[in-house]
Amino acid sequence: MTVVKSDAMLQHEKWIAEVVAHRPKRSNNSVMHVEWSKYLLAAAAIVVVVIAAVSIMK
């Protein structure tokens, strides 16, 4: 049984081969890596401070 591929599938396979062939040999994940846990911790601390300030003012 043979599989007939559509033009879109052939183009997709060519695109994948092109991307894999031209990707960087050593990727640097630290450049685009965002430490979301630090931002989440800072946001939680700010929320706690704001709630404390509002409760003292009442």
N, C-alpha and C positions, 0 to 999 in steps of 0.2 A: 504494500500500500504506500503510495507516494503522497507527500503533503504538498499542496500547492500554496505557495505563499503569496500574499497580496503585495502590491507595490508599497503600501505603507509599511508592511512588516519588513520588506527588504531595505527600505530607507532607514527604518529604525535600527536594524542590525548594522548597517553601514555607519550610522551615527554612533552607536555604541563602540564599534571598532575604532572609530576616529577619536573618540573621547579617551578610550583606554590607551591608545597609542601615544597621545599627547599629554597625558596627565603628568604632573611633576613626579620626579623619582623620589624625592623626600618631601613629604607634606609637613607643614608646620601648623599643628592644630592649635598651638597657644596663641597664634595671631588673631584668629577669629573666635576663640573660645571665650565665652562670657561666664563668669562665676555667678550664676543666678542665686546660689545659696547665700552669698554675701549680701546681695541686694535684698533678698527676702528677709534676712536677719536685720538689716538696717531699717527696712520698712516696718517690721514688727516693733523694733525699738521706738521708732518715731510714733507709731500708733499708741503704744503704751504711754509715752510721755504726753501726748496730746490728751488722752483719756484722763490721765492723772491731773493735768492742768485744768481741764474742764471741770472735773469733780471738785477740785479745790476752790474754784471760782464760785461755785453754787452755794 
